[in-house]
Amino acid sequence: MTTTAPTGSRHARAAATRERILAAAHDLFISRGYRSTSLRDIAAAASVSHPGLLGHFGSKDDLLAEVVGALEADNETVFAEIAAASEPGDLVFTRLAERNAHTEGYLELFAALTGEASSPGHPAHERMRERYARLRELSVDVLEDAKHLGVVAADRDVDGEIVRHTAGWDGLQLLSQYLPDRVDVVEELEERENLWALPVGWRDPDDAPGSGTGTSRTLPELRTGTLANTDPGYAVGRRRRAQIVADAMRLFSRDGYGDTSLQDIATAVGVSKSTLLHHYPSKELLLSAVLAERDKAISATTELSEVGSAGALLRGIPDGARVNARNEPGLIEVYAVLSCEAVPATHPAHDYFASRFTNALDHFTELFRMAQEDGDLPAHRDPAHEATWLIAMWDGLQYQWLYDRNAVDIAEQLRAHLADVLPAR
């Protein structure tokens, strides 16, 4: 026989307090952002003392993991229920995505945790790693059934498609937070899943051959996000500034911008806070310098020499991604943390990432359009969708890689995707 503790019992009161804390954390993480919310803010909203809150949750990280963990557990249950109630061969991913989009706060909290927990030392890191493994397992079963029933083309590799699809889904959820009027997660997923019915690299035999290689045209350049002036204006101290930026980048990628103080950075560099402020008068200016350095380093490793066409430039993306993963993992780490942390509009890097994503979508849409004119991109593929999916999937693959570097090869997954999208003629 099951018994329930009386409403006024100590156990019941503790449970009610815990629920109030979780509800307050959920609401504040959504309205203010994770990094801008303190434990004292949550305690006040939940009408408990700060020590009382710590009696239930040891840290803000624990609270975030608990809040999102509850949403994820619910998602897994709903995923299984939707799959069980669907017709054989149905692809049910968009239904879950639609539910997420209409669950208040889910996308904001998911974005926060994805970046926050990418550092191996984060208390939710292992939970997020397990999330990816469970989601892949659930998704493979759905796609295998669809493939067996002919809904998905017989030559498609289910494991690879699921890795890329999960990555694209995650990336879309982040993109939609910055560009809600331009990126619709459900629509993009639906369009992607419709393409699974076609064999890998399929093109209509009646497609026009295109205009050729496009070597006579000037290819568009990718503009980065809008930044404040990143040069403090001093003629000396370049080596010291470089060290400050390098250590700030490392700390931002590990602890996030909000939880890294100028004193933390000064200590890492081995200088006083006043010396640091001599070079970077504000934390926001230092953040701009970090982002500018990342953009410069990424550009240096992804430049392609003597690219003859838009299609060739796009097919060369995996080579640059491999170099970045091998030589500059810190650049991937700081991007993952900051792009997720900066989702709230009040974050000092929000406008940078919104601008960066806008520029990237415009850039890759134009490249795919040019590739279609040249005959490299088949006529049935939409350049705008391909641009959105490439950016989202690329970001999502980076997140997956940060959680399990041995299981995910970013370059190979990009190569497989582009071989499908831009098949050899």
TIFI-588072 format. One line per 8 residues: number of its first residue (from 1); their letters; for each residue x, y, z of N, C-alpha, C. Coordinates in steps of 0.001 Angstrom, whole numbers. Atoms other than C-alpha are relative to their C-alpha. Example, Ala and Ser with C-alpha at 12.3 -4.5 7.8 and 13.67 -1.06 7.14 Angstrom:
2
1 = as = 890:-1190:0:12300:-4500:7800:900:1200:0  -820:-1190:-60:13670:-1060:7140:-770:1090:730 .
***
This chain:
425
1 = mtttaptg = 848:-1191:0:0:0:0:888:1247:0  -753:-1240:90:1279:3468:-916:-620:1052:904  499:-1059:-876:1024:6248:1634:568:1328:-440  -429:-1353:360:1279:9980:1038:224:800:1268  -301:-802:-1187:2925:12311:3526:-1058:1086:160  974:-1079:-230:489:14730:5146:495:1306:-586  -342:-1252:662:363:18101:3468:916:862:849  -787:-859:-860:1858:19823:6473:1269:-644:521 .
9 = srharaaa = -1184:684:-502:4649:17278:7045:1265:672:-493  -1286:-590:380:8294:18231:6866:383:-407:-1415  -335:489:1344:8773:16075:3763:-816:728:-1068  864:-675:973:5835:17678:1966:402:1458:-163  -417:-1401:83:7010:21185:2826:1306:134:-794  -1271:-30:735:10506:20408:1534:-236:-200:-1492  307:261:1408:9053:19025:-1704:-633:1228:-654  655:-1197:537:6866:22106:-2149:1009:1128:-200 .
17 = trerilaa = -1037:-1036:137:9847:24401:-1549:873:-281:-1217  -831:384:1151:11909:22503:-4095:-718:336:-1306  763:-294:1213:9139:22853:-6680:-81:1503:-249  26:-1453:153:8881:26598:-6004:1328:520:-533  -1333:-415:460:12623:26969:-6508:163:-313:-1477  -122:385:1406:12512:25070:-9794:-866:881:-891  893:-856:796:9546:27109:-11040:577:1413:-123  -598:-1339:40:11270:30384:-10111:1215:16:-912 .
25 = ahdlfisr = -1180:75:864:14500:29290:-11800:-414:-80:-1462  507:137:1367:12585:28271:-14930:-416:1365:-554  513:-1284:477:10864:31654:-15187:1113:1041:-145  -1073:-997:54:13970:33738:-14434:1018:-319:-1085  -930:366:1061:16225:31782:-16785:-558:422:-1355  629:-395:1262:13724:32530:-19545:5:1525:-148  185:-1449:121:13111:36207:-18766:1313:775:34  -1252:-739:-151:16664:37243:-17820:1199:-661:-669 .
33 = gyrstslr = -1152:736:485:18899:34549:-19227:716:-672:1161  -637:789:-1049:20887:31979:-17283:1103:775:709  -1155:-654:-593:24045:34021:-16769:-370:1266:772  393:-1245:-662:22180:37145:-15697:-861:-248:1235  822:346:-1149:20230:35303:-13004:878:-566:1106  -791:496:-1126:21797:34786:-9594:-843:-930:869  721:859:-944:20907:32235:-6946:-829:841:966  769:-876:-888:19809:35134:-4736:-1279:487:-684 .
41 = diaaaasv = 1210:-375:745:17389:36245:-7473:-1038:-1113:75  911:1154:-8:15914:32756:-7583:-578:-207:1388  477:158:-1370:15714:32518:-3806:-1092:1014:320  997:-1037:-265:13838:35825:-3617:-1313:-302:-712  1218:308:769:11405:34786:-6371:-741:-1199:580  620:1205:-570:10787:31446:-4617:-403:188:1462  332:-316:-1404:10345:33165:-1200:701:-945:978  -830:774:-920:13156:31200:414:1296:773:225 .
49 = shpgllgh = -1287:-646:-259:16451:32274:1948:1059:-600:-923  -1094:515:816:19689:31905:33:557:-1298:579  -443:1281:-567:20969:29241:2494:-1040:-1099:-169  1052:998:181:17589:27540:2233:11:-583:-1400  -106:489:1377:17945:27320:-1540:1171:-965:-150  -1191:843:112:21438:25877:-1186:-193:-1348:688  317:1284:-610:19969:23170:998:-655:-962:-973  633:840:1025:18127:21905:-2095:864:-156:-1241 .
57 = fgskddll = -827:16:1211:20508:22825:-4924:1358:640:332  -1320:-454:-369:24251:23189:-4505:549:1124:-855  -519:-1030:897:24777:25513:-7473:-1059:361:-1028  895:-416:1081:23072:27387:-10287:57:-1004:-1148  -135:1022:1034:24443:24790:-12698:-918:-1185:288  873:1111:-371:22611:22081:-10772:-1459:336:-288  1376:-424:256:19399:24099:-11033:-324:-41:-1487  225:-7:1445:19758:24597:-14785:-134:-1422:-525 .
65 = aevvgale = 53:1388:452:20464:20913:-15316:-1312:-660:397  1250:582:-471:17410:19985:-13243:-1191:512:-804  1101:-600:760:15113:22394:-15085:-61:-593:-1406  -12:523:1366:16198:21261:-18536:-138:-1513:-4  137:1453:-82:16480:17634:-17440:-1455:-426:58  1429:314:-77:12789:17657:-16584:-658:140:-1368  555:-187:1338:11957:19039:-20033:451:-1118:-936  -520:1048:879:14196:16478:-21736:-648:-1353:306 .
73 = adnetvfa = 647:1266:-369:12723:13556:-19771:-1419:-41:-544  1352:-88:544:9281:14741:-20766:30:-188:-1514  -140:135:1449:10466:15004:-24373:168:-1452:-415  -225:1405:347:11691:11410:-24402:-1292:-803:113  1278:686:-178:8359:10208:-23070:-947:326:-1153  882:-425:1093:6448:12254:-25661:472:-586:-1323  -548:579:1228:8787:11082:-28443:-455:-1450:-147  393:1411:44:8083:7445:-27559:-1503:-137:-233 .
81 = eiaaasep = 1455:67:166:4332:8105:-27323:-416:354:-1418  315:-394:1374:4225:9900:-30679:374:-1112:-973  -455:1075:887:6237:7128:-32336:-932:-1206:83  875:1157:-178:3983:4424:-30856:-1373:223:-627  1335:-305:525:816:6200:-32007:1:299:-1498  -88:-377:1408:2068:6928:-35531:-140:-1217:-904  62:1056:1001:1548:4949:-38683:1412:-497:-298  -1323:527:333:4442:2662:-39685:683:856:-1077 .
89 = gdlvftrl = -756:-781:972:7127:4645:-41486:-111:1494:166  143:-1444:-205:5981:8047:-40221:1268:580:627  -1114:-732:-594:8769:10523:-39486:-584:997:993  713:-717:-1055:7785:12050:-36168:807:1164:587  -876:-1001:-603:10632:14501:-35542:-630:1388:19  569:-1354:54:8749:17591:-36655:-1116:188:1026  1055:-125:-1014:5907:16832:-34255:610:352:1355  -672:-323:-1249:8313:16869:-31329:566:1418:-58 .
97 = aernahte = -533:-1358:155:9948:20036:-32700:-1105:1036:178  1128:-933:-139:6544:21707:-32910:-411:123:1457  327:-31:-1429:5838:20749:-29323:1026:849:758  -1035:-784:-660:9185:22185:-28218:-194:1501:-241  160:-1406:367:8487:25422:-30074:-1141:658:763  1153:-552:-712:5212:25827:-28170:61:-260:1501  -193:192:-1437:6581:24816:-24760:758:1202:533  -586:-1263:-447:7259:28091:-22975:1378:-215:627 .
105 = gylelfaa = -1333:8:-578:10938:28560:-22302:902:-1130:-439  -840:1157:323:12132:25264:-23769:1198:390:-862  -1092:-313:916:14181:26700:-26633:1054:873:670  -967:-851:-698:15772:29386:-24442:849:-811:978  -731:809:-972:16707:26884:-21751:891:-1026:-678  -817:962:738:17928:24325:-24248:1261:678:-526  -1159:-722:519:20180:26924:-25868:995:293:1107  -890:-312:-1116:21571:27932:-22484:796:-1221:418 .
113 = ltgeassp = -685:1187:-490:22388:24397:-21400:950:-580:-1036  -864:545:1037:23841:23331:-24750:1379:641:48  -1287:-676:-70:26551:25954:-24511:650:-126:1355  -561:27:-1342:26988:26016:-20744:683:-1327:311  -480:1319:-402:27493:22278:-20382:1027:-596:-953  -963:565:950:29895:21855:-23320:1389:-139:611  -1275:151:-698:32840:22309:-20949:-9:-1312:776  -24:1306:-676:33892:18859:-19634:-166:83:1510 .
121 = ghpaherm = 112:-129:-1441:33992:20194:-16077:-1371:416:485  1336:-437:-388:30365:21342:-16107:-786:-1169:587  734:1115:-616:28090:19273:-13822:-1056:-630:-895  1009:566:903:25580:18785:-16646:616:-574:-1283  -651:448:1231:28175:17777:-19261:-359:-1453:-328  271:1419:241:27663:14049:-18857:-1471:-225:-322  1440:140:277:23886:14450:-18815:-308:374:-1450  228:-401:1383:23967:16287:-22134:622:-1005:-974 .
129 = reryarlr = -605:1034:843:26333:13713:-23608:-925:-1205:-110  954:1125:7:23882:10989:-22593:-1250:355:-792  1174:-429:770:21061:13056:-24108:187:-276:-1471  -260:220:1423:22685:12922:-27536:-37:-1486:-332  -9:1441:248:23216:9175:-27244:-1421:-562:6  1377:492:-73:19594:8539:-26215:-819:474:-1192  755:-536:1127:18203:10820:-28912:365:-724:-1287  -410:754:1196:20274:9045:-31566:-628:-1386:-6 .
137 = elsvdvle = 562:1344:-86:19059:5673:-30322:-1486:-6:-355  1427:-85:302:15403:6692:-30408:-237:315:-1482  198:-452:1376:15776:8357:-33808:364:-1075:-1020  -415:1052:931:17589:5456:-35465:-1122:-1001:-209  1103:959:125:14666:3134:-34733:-1083:537:-938  1023:-619:846:12227:5569:-36360:441:-5:-1460  -478:-109:1373:14398:6062:-39443:201:-1367:-647  -148:1360:530:15157:2349:-39836:-1339:-538:-487 .
145 = dakhlgvv = 1334:440:408:11421:1600:-39936:-428:710:-1279  378:-762:1190:10867:4383:-42476:776:-479:-1222  -813:505:1110:13703:3069:-44623:-511:-1368:-453  516:1327:319:12354:-487:-44453:-1296:83:-799  1291:-151:667:8954:765:-45630:72:876:-1245  -171:-762:1226:10384:2855:-48478:-258:1478:120  206:-1429:-193:9669:6267:-46948:1331:736:-127  -1357:-523:117:13419:6875:-46786:744:-844:-1034 .
153 = aadrdvdg = -702:700:1080:15623:5981:-49783:920:-1092:556  -717:1180:-475:17338:2605:-49486:1499:210:144  -1447:-167:-48:20864:3947:-50022:456:985:1075  -392:-969:-1029:20790:6384:-47104:517:-717:1248  -611:528:-1211:23051:5637:-44134:-736:561:1203  860:-468:-1090:20723:5815:-41130:802:661:1115  -783:-564:-1100:23392:6426:-38505:514:1402:-349  -509:-1305:412:24972:9287:-40454:-1102:1022:-141 .
161 = eivrhtag = 1114:-931:174:21624:10843:-41354:-509:492:1355  499:-390:-1313:20578:10840:-37695:959:967:687  -976:-930:-586:23811:12484:-36531:-190:1391:-606  125:-1299:678:23384:15231:-39131:-1360:642:267  1338:-537:-235:19645:15580:-38566:-112:568:1419  11:-478:-1379:20046:15904:-34799:790:1291:120  -827:-1209:-22:22816:18450:-35345:-747:1180:-608  759:-1070:639:20677:20476:-37744:-1148:490:863 .
169 = wdglqlls = 1108:-332:-886:17759:20381:-35349:487:896:1138  -551:-812:-1085:19890:21686:-32477:397:1390:-491  -430:-1284:542:21385:24402:-34653:-1166:894:-366  1192:-781:343:17977:25495:-35899:-630:616:1248  601:-523:-1228:16737:25877:-32338:764:1219:505  -780:-1176:-387:19609:28266:-31633:-227:1145:-987  196:-1032:1018:19255:30154:-34943:-1343:712:167  1339:-587:-111:15555:30680:-34346:-93:987:1151 .
177 = qylpdrvd = 12:-943:-1112:16345:32484:-31088:548:1367:-420  -576:-1260:482:18401:35103:-32916:-793:588:-1164  688:-466:1209:16390:35294:-36137:-1385:-641:-93  1311:654:-23:12794:34310:-35274:-842:271:-1236  786:-326:1193:11383:36030:-38361:564:-666:-1257  -652:571:1177:13761:34176:-40664:151:-1522:76  -244:1436:-160:14170:30671:-39229:-1172:-632:737  1103:756:-581:11218:28358:-38587:467:-1445:140 .
185 = vveeleer = -580:1327:-251:12458:25135:-36970:-828:-1096:-653  866:1073:509:9458:23013:-37944:14:-50:-1525  -4:-26:1468:9366:24134:-41573:1317:-522:-567  -1305:450:491:13100:23562:-42017:170:-1510:181  -88:1446:-223:12894:20073:-40492:-873:-760:-992  900:665:951:9920:19156:-42680:626:-60:-1392  -611:-16:1331:11736:20230:-45834:1169:-972:-63  -1146:904:-4:14832:18288:-44815:-453:-1448:-77 .
193 = enlwalpv = 464:1383:-40:12902:15121:-44082:-614:-424:-1327  546:331:1316:11120:15296:-47433:1097:-433:-969  -1115:340:891:14522:15080:-49121:543:-1402:251  -455:1363:-287:15200:11725:-47433:-614:-1026:-954  650:950:912:12813:10088:-49898:808:-191:-1279  -795:58:1221:15303:10775:-52701:1329:-703:260  -1311:634:-169:18462:8704:-53246:1087:1040:248  -1119:-898:-278:21749:10235:-52108:531:589:-1307 .
201 = gwrdpdda = -550:-657:1179:22980:12805:-54621:-927:32:-1198  933:75:1123:19823:12597:-56726:-139:1358:-673  381:-1178:782:19224:15106:-59491:-897:-448:-1136  935:296:1076:16447:15198:-62078:780:-88:-1312  -701:118:1282:17763:13901:-65411:-307:1141:-967  388:-1093:887:15910:16794:-67065:531:1360:457  -585:-1263:-459:17812:19438:-65061:819:645:-1105  -867:-727:928:19376:22140:-67200:1448:-167:455 .
209 = pgsgtgts = -1400:253:-370:23158:21662:-67301:658:1126:769  -630:-1106:-701:23885:25090:-65807:921:780:-918  -800:-914:818:26178:27837:-66995:1479:-348:-20  -1421:360:-20:29475:26092:-66284:577:117:1378  -692:3:-1286:31996:26542:-63494:-84:1315:741  140:-1284:-676:31398:30193:-62721:1323:663:338  -1322:-526:-355:35116:31011:-62725:130:1495:-283  -145:-1414:351:34563:34464:-64216:-715:928:977 .
217 = rtlpelrt = 768:-812:-932:32371:35643:-61360:746:170:1320  -578:-248:-1305:33423:37173:-58076:-887:-630:1061  767:671:-1038:32362:35037:-55154:-177:933:1190  248:-899:-1142:30792:36780:-52146:914:-330:1169  -804:194:-1207:32853:37281:-48995:-916:-44:1214  794:120:-1222:31525:36281:-45597:378:1118:963  -231:-1055:-988:31150:39280:-43297:-314:-536:1387  223:450:-1361:31423:38669:-39579:-1011:901:674 .
225 = gtlantdp = 957:-804:-739:29211:40116:-36868:506:1422:209  -354:-1391:-274:29158:43804:-35989:622:99:1384  -726:-102:-1259:31695:44585:-33277:305:1453:334  -522:-1299:-427:32679:47588:-31246:1474:55:-346  -1428:-151:253:36164:48987:-31742:779:-879:961  -690:951:-851:38414:46192:-30454:1414:434:316  -1350:-485:-279:41635:48228:-30361:-77:1058:1091  98:-977:-1076:42060:50008:-27011:669:1331:-317 .
233 = gyavgrrr = -561:-1274:400:44091:52676:-28778:1422:243:452  -1376:-167:-451:47540:52100:-27293:966:-546:-1050  -973:406:1016:50623:51798:-29481:900:-1132:491  -894:1022:-548:52473:49432:-27123:-822:-1060:722  676:1045:-777:51668:46281:-25239:-737:-1024:-826  741:948:845:50572:44135:-28181:120:-1426:511  -163:1355:-510:52039:41010:-26680:-854:-218:1239  826:113:-1199:50310:41667:-23377:-1477:-79:-360 .
241 = raqivada = 1406:55:418:46992:42341:-25112:-335:-1365:-597  231:1322:585:47347:39101:-27063:-160:-1051:1093  108:946:-1104:47876:37210:-23806:-1315:165:751  1276:-264:-671:44891:38896:-22201:-1154:-616:-794  1068:536:849:42668:37955:-25155:12:-1528:29  -96:1461:2:43966:34360:-25191:-546:-594:1299  485:521:-1275:43294:33853:-21480:-1482:285:192  1429:-299:-74:39917:35581:-21694:-796:-998:-825 .
249 = mrlfsrdg = 674:973:853:38956:33273:-24557:-92:-1355:704  -9:1287:-690:39960:30232:-22515:-1008:-8:1150  921:-65:-1132:38002:31365:-19452:-1453:139:-448  1369:-126:511:34936:32418:-21465:-520:-1354:-479  434:1303:513:34846:28987:-23115:-243:-992:1131  160:927:-1128:35167:27244:-19748:-1152:398:915  945:-458:-1018:32988:29392:-17476:-1096:923:-525  970:-945:529:31027:31670:-19811:415:1432:282 .
257 = ygdtslqd = -322:-1422:-148:31207:35426:-20139:-509:551:1332  617:-569:-1187:28833:36201:-17294:694:-378:1294  -609:472:-1241:30646:34136:-14676:1514:161:24  -1436:-299:14:34163:35257:-15651:185:1479:308  -221:-1393:-386:35293:38432:-13896:1310:510:-589  -1264:-587:441:37993:40828:-14964:1136:-409:926  -1032:455:-933:39861:39802:-11821:443:-1423:-340  -359:1367:414:39711:36159:-12971:992:38:-1154 .
265 = iatavgvs = -864:-91:1184:41286:37147:-16281:1362:574:374  -1265:-604:-429:43914:39370:-14649:864:-1017:721  -745:1030:-725:44897:36512:-12354:593:-1025:-953  -493:980:978:45196:34104:-15285:1181:546:-795  -1076:-630:775:47390:36566:-17186:1224:246:873  -1102:-303:-902:49475:37307:-14093:264:1482:127  -130:-1452:-147:48800:41039:-13953:-1058:481:979  1023:-585:-862:46832:43352:-11703:-1227:368:-828 .
273 = kstllhhy = 1222:-398:699:43251:44280:-12553:175:1373:-636  -204:-1339:561:44357:47886:-13068:830:-59:-1276  -784:164:1222:46943:46734:-15628:-874:-512:-1135  920:522:1019:44267:44753:-17469:-889:1120:-533  875:-1093:411:41982:47784:-17492:748:1063:-803  -807:-917:808:44843:49834:-18937:-83:-392:-1469  58:496:1384:44642:47635:-22050:-1446:-120:-494  1412:167:372:40876:46896:-22034:-842:655:1090 .
281 = pskellls = 695:-772:-1035:38886:49560:-20140:-1331:-586:464  1263:600:-428:35737:47386:-19974:-30:-1464:-402  168:1424:310:34708:43769:-19990:-640:-186:-1374  654:87:1307:32493:44396:-23019:1010:179:-1133  -1016:-220:1024:35460:45698:-25002:899:-1225:-132  -801:1224:41:37462:42617:-24048:-766:-1122:-704  819:995:695:34572:40414:-25199:51:229:-1509  -84:-313:1422:34617:42200:-28555:1350:-421:-567 .
289 = avlaerdk = -1330:398:459:38359:41577:-28811:96:-1516:-147  0:1463:75:37845:37872:-28116:-736:-468:-1252  777:403:1173:35166:37580:-30799:727:373:-1290  -751:-416:1180:37277:39533:-33290:1180:-935:-242  -1133:912:131:40259:37271:-32602:-461:-1354:-512  532:1266:493:38106:34211:-33112:-314:78:-1487  334:-153:1416:36807:35528:-36427:1263:43:-863  -1250:-101:753:40334:36363:-37570:665:-1366:-132 .
297 = aisattel = -634:1310:22:41655:32930:-36625:-765:-968:-881  818:888:835:38743:31111:-38263:195:346:-1471  -195:-415:1393:39141:33151:-41463:1348:-465:-527  -1338:387:433:42847:32352:-41567:96:-1482:-315  -88:1446:218:42235:28611:-41411:-1007:-517:-1013  1010:473:943:39275:28450:-43794:113:652:-1364  -163:-614:1312:40514:30599:-46671:430:-1057:-1019  -312:953:1059:40627:28633:-49901:662:742:-1149 .
305 = sevgsaga = -715:-650:1096:43134:29516:-52586:-485:-533:-1335  336:351:1384:42223:29536:-56259:-1303:-793:-97  1299:640:116:38617:28509:-55692:-646:447:-1297  486:-354:1319:37041:28344:-59117:-1484:268:-79  1444:-160:94:33330:28313:-58334:-613:-52:1388  716:63:-1273:30731:28574:-55618:-78:-1438:497  67:1405:-382:30343:24803:-55664:1316:-496:577  -1309:418:-504:34074:24285:-55175:255:590:1383 .
313 = llrgipdg = -186:-616:-1305:34115:26749:-52283:-803:-749:1059  847:725:-944:31226:24943:-50602:555:-1397:285  -548:1347:-210:32796:21523:-51134:1297:24:800  -1236:-118:-768:35974:22825:-49500:-210:271:1477  285:-322:-1404:34235:23632:-46209:516:-1075:965  -480:1019:-950:35044:20243:-44582:1499:75:271  -1444:-100:-223:38781:20839:-45083:306:1048:1071  -196:-1033:-1008:38618:24067:-43090:-499:-445:1368 .
321 = arvnarne = 545:481:-1268:36455:22412:-40435:952:-983:668  -954:959:-564:39013:19636:-40001:1193:724:623  -1129:-764:-529:41824:22152:-39534:-380:666:1319  436:-680:-1222:39812:24072:-36934:-128:-969:1170  174:974:-1074:38924:20954:-34935:1349:-515:496  -1319:529:-378:42549:19787:-34984:879:1056:661  -954:-1011:-450:44408:23060:-34443:-572:1045:951  590:-1086:-783:41942:25451:-32797:-1277:-436:721 .
329 = pglievya = 1230:416:-695:39503:23540:-30576:-554:1080:915  468:-1079:-881:39363:26563:-28251:-916:969:-712  872:-897:759:37774:28610:-31024:-1410:-571:-84  1309:654:31:34960:26072:-31287:-657:94:1367  530:-31:-1362:34564:26005:-27511:-556:1377:355  472:-1333:-382:34301:29769:-27046:-1210:410:-833  1160:-296:845:31892:30067:-29976:-1244:-695:544  1145:759:-495:29638:27332:-28578:-561:610:1276 .
337 = vlsceavp = 457:-554:-1274:29502:28835:-25105:-633:1379:-193  483:-1375:118:29082:32473:-26125:-1240:106:-879  1172:-99:872:26593:31903:-28963:-1262:-442:723  1161:433:-779:24305:30069:-26531:-288:961:1146  167:-918:-1125:24909:32420:-23605:-617:1319:-437  413:-1324:463:24171:35502:-25737:-1405:41:-582  1369:5:530:20615:34484:-26698:-850:1135:588  805:-1132:-513:18995:37014:-24282:418:1314:-653 .
345 = athpahdy = -288:-1245:725:18751:40395:-26033:850:974:811  -773:-903:-848:20404:42098:-23049:1479:-364:64  -1408:421:-68:23668:40160:-23449:832:887:-929  -795:-909:843:26509:42357:-24805:438:-591:-1332  -386:607:1273:27279:39839:-27563:-1210:-398:-850  1192:425:744:23667:39320:-28688:-30:583:-1412  69:-638:1317:23777:41838:-31531:1096:-527:-930  -1085:568:816:27117:40443:-32699:-451:-1299:-638 .
353 = fasrftna = 390:1295:549:25706:36933:-33101:-1201:127:-932  1133:-216:910:22426:38163:-34616:499:498:-1351  -588:-512:1238:24462:40106:-37179:795:-1082:-718  -816:1053:594:26829:37201:-37735:-871:-1035:-701  884:999:604:23999:34735:-38384:-711:569:-1235  634:-629:1162:22251:37196:-40711:958:23:-1184  -1001:-63:1067:25445:37713:-42710:303:-1383:-558  -307:1364:449:26132:33981:-42831:-1130:-552:-864 .
361 = ldhftelf = 1126:483:804:22632:33182:-44110:-5:665:-1377  -52:-704:1284:22913:35850:-46814:1147:-535:-862  -1195:459:714:26408:34664:-47764:-217:-1377:-619  130:1365:508:25610:30964:-48080:-1206:-157:-927  1118:27:948:22245:31582:-49746:485:417:-1390  -537:-455:1280:24085:33502:-52459:937:-1045:-614  -895:1041:526:26736:30776:-52775:-802:-1164:-590  819:1103:513:24085:28072:-53187:-767:435:-1252 .
369 = rmaqedgd = 687:-486:1201:22205:30256:-55672:946:-38:-1201  -988:28:1066:25368:30647:-57736:339:-1434:-394  -275:1413:290:26054:26919:-57444:-1127:-616:-817  1127:508:772:22575:26249:-58793:57:513:-1436  -156:-542:1349:23158:28569:-61739:1084:-750:-777  -1095:727:641:26376:26666:-62453:-337:-1456:-269  375:1390:191:24540:23349:-62342:517:-934:1080  -498:846:-1084:26220:22112:-59157:-1094:-363:1005 .
377 = lpahrdpa = 1119:268:-906:23147:22427:-56937:-1215:-396:-833  1162:438:788:20225:20390:-58358:-1180:963:126  1079:-986:88:17153:22377:-59345:-1064:-178:1079  1065:219:-983:14854:20753:-56765:377:490:1399  -436:-470:-1314:16908:22141:-53871:-85:1519:65  187:-1433:-205:16147:25592:-52457:1262:599:630  -1245:-573:-541:19295:27728:-51937:-145:556:1412  183:-583:-1336:17853:29532:-48893:-85:-1093:1060 .
385 = heatwlia = 83:1109:-960:16954:26266:-47195:1352:-662:188  -1309:652:-112:20328:24726:-47987:968:832:827  -866:-883:-792:22079:27759:-46513:-351:-101:1484  435:79:-1399:20002:27644:-43324:398:-1324:623  -302:1331:-540:20472:23914:-42916:1504:-198:180  -1454:156:-117:24231:24040:-43529:514:702:1249  -453:-749:-1171:24772:26731:-40884:-462:-686:1281  551:637:-1195:22481:25018:-38375:699:-1335:269 .
393 = mwdglqyq = -610:1309:-175:23968:21560:-38955:1460:120:422  -1405:-227:-330:27547:22845:-38807:142:365:1473  -31:-362:-1414:26897:24512:-35450:-370:-1186:875  431:1148:-790:25043:21446:-34175:1058:-1087:80  -1086:983:-11:27904:19147:-35172:1103:426:966  -1024:-485:-932:30287:21367:-33216:-416:-260:1440  473:291:-1353:28101:21013:-30122:176:-1489:299  -126:1438:-222:27984:17226:-30511:1462:-399:208 .
401 = wlydrnav = -1429:307:-102:31748:17126:-30989:547:386:1366  -467:-436:-1308:32307:19061:-27768:-414:-967:1103  457:969:-994:30329:16422:-25883:619:-1381:-193  -613:1313:239:31955:13407:-27525:895:103:-1229  -908:-276:1113:35010:14162:-29642:407:-1254:-756  -356:1243:681:35634:10511:-30452:-1137:-538:-862  1164:557:706:32114:9831:-31716:-419:822:-1204  469:-890:1065:31623:12819:-34030:1196:581:-750 .
409 = diaeqlra = -1014:-592:878:33856:13769:-36970:-696:1096:-806  709:-1114:632:32660:17227:-38002:264:38:-1498  -365:-111:1415:34559:17253:-41303:-651:-1096:-829  575:1107:768:33357:13816:-42416:-1513:133:-131  1446:-194:87:29745:14619:-41572:-344:1121:-988  216:-1067:982:29957:17875:-43529:259:-495:-1412  -333:526:1332:31580:16046:-46424:-1125:-880:-544  1100:876:425:28817:13429:-46530:-1229:824:-373 .
417 = hladvlpa = 1156:-862:290:26153:16148:-46412:169:706:-1341  -215:-771:1230:27708:18218:-49210:69:-905:-1230  5:943:1129:28191:15129:-51393:-1426:-291:-441  1419:211:304:24420:14645:-51200:-592:1253:-663  597:-1259:463:23571:18323:-51772:598:465:-1323  -713:-449:1203:26179:19043:-54469:634:-1192:-698  -542:1233:598:26535:15740:-56333:836:299:-1251  -824:-146:1210:29180:15340:-59006:-869:-213:-1232 .
425 = r = 789:104:1223:27837:15799:-62513:633:-982:-958 .
***
